[in-house]
Amino acid sequence: MNLSDFKPGVYRHYKGNYYLALGLAREDETDATVVVYTRLYPRQGLPMSTRRLSVWNETVAAEGGGEPQPRFVFVGHETPPS
């Protein structure tokens, strides 16, 4: 995925949690493109995070030895029901 292919919205992580990707930003120290996102589940700590776009788009080994899958999958623009 390149910059023009990125869509803000709700993504499902391969482990099952949902995140709202707000947009892209530039990491000051490296000029790397990062995804700015927030988790859609309760947890202690800061709610906003960043992850390099290259990592966001990686394919990862499925838990339990299944087929490789995307780290994050776009699911739309609405928060999934809890």
C-alpha positions as CSV (number, residue, x, y, z in Angstrom):
1,M,0.0,0.0,0.0
2,N,1.3,3.4,-0.9
3,L,0.2,6.7,0.6
4,S,-2.6,7.3,-1.8
5,D,-4.1,3.8,-1.0
6,F,-4.4,4.5,2.7
7,K,-8.0,5.0,4.0
8,P,-8.8,6.5,7.4
9,G,-11.4,4.4,9.2
10,V,-11.9,1.4,11.3
11,Y,-9.3,-1.5,11.1
12,R,-9.3,-4.9,12.7
13,H,-6.0,-6.2,14.0
14,Y,-5.1,-9.8,13.2
15,K,-5.5,-10.6,16.9
16,G,-9.1,-9.3,16.9
17,N,-9.1,-5.8,18.4
18,Y,-10.4,-2.8,16.5
19,Y,-8.7,0.5,15.9
20,L,-9.7,3.9,14.4
21,A,-7.0,5.1,12.0
22,L,-7.3,8.9,11.9
23,G,-4.7,9.6,9.2
24,L,-1.1,9.7,8.3
25,A,1.7,11.8,9.7
26,R,5.5,12.2,9.4
27,E,7.8,10.9,12.1
28,D,10.1,13.9,12.9
29,E,13.3,12.0,13.5
30,T,13.3,9.7,10.5
31,D,10.7,11.2,8.1
32,A,9.0,7.8,8.0
33,T,5.2,7.9,7.4
34,V,3.2,6.8,10.4
35,V,-0.5,5.9,10.9
36,V,-2.1,7.9,13.8
37,Y,-4.7,5.8,15.4
38,T,-6.7,5.1,18.6
39,R,-7.9,1.9,20.1
40,L,-11.6,1.2,20.2
41,Y,-11.5,-0.8,23.5
42,P,-10.8,0.2,27.1
43,R,-7.2,0.1,28.3
44,Q,-5.0,2.0,30.7
45,G,-2.6,4.6,29.3
46,L,-2.6,7.1,26.4
47,P,-5.4,6.3,23.9
48,M,-3.5,7.7,20.8
49,S,-0.7,5.8,19.1
50,T,1.4,5.8,15.9
51,R,2.8,3.0,13.9
52,R,5.0,3.1,10.8
53,L,2.9,2.6,7.7
54,S,5.3,-0.1,6.6
55,V,4.6,-2.0,9.8
56,W,0.8,-1.3,9.6
57,N,0.8,-2.9,6.2
58,E,2.9,-6.0,7.0
59,T,1.7,-9.5,6.6
60,V,2.2,-11.5,9.8
61,A,2.2,-15.2,10.6
62,A,-1.1,-16.2,12.1
63,E,-1.2,-17.5,15.6
64,G,-1.2,-21.3,15.8
65,G,0.6,-21.6,12.5
66,G,-2.2,-20.6,10.1
67,E,-1.9,-18.8,6.8
68,P,-0.1,-15.4,6.8
69,Q,-2.5,-12.5,7.0
70,P,-2.4,-8.7,7.0
71,R,-1.6,-7.1,10.4
72,F,-4.6,-4.7,9.9
73,V,-7.6,-5.0,7.7
74,F,-9.8,-2.1,6.8
75,V,-13.4,-2.8,7.9
76,G,-15.2,0.4,7.1
77,H,-16.1,3.8,8.6
78,E,-18.3,2.7,11.5
79,T,-17.3,1.4,14.9
80,P,-18.1,-2.3,15.2
81,P,-20.7,-3.3,17.8
82,S,-19.2,-4.3,21.1
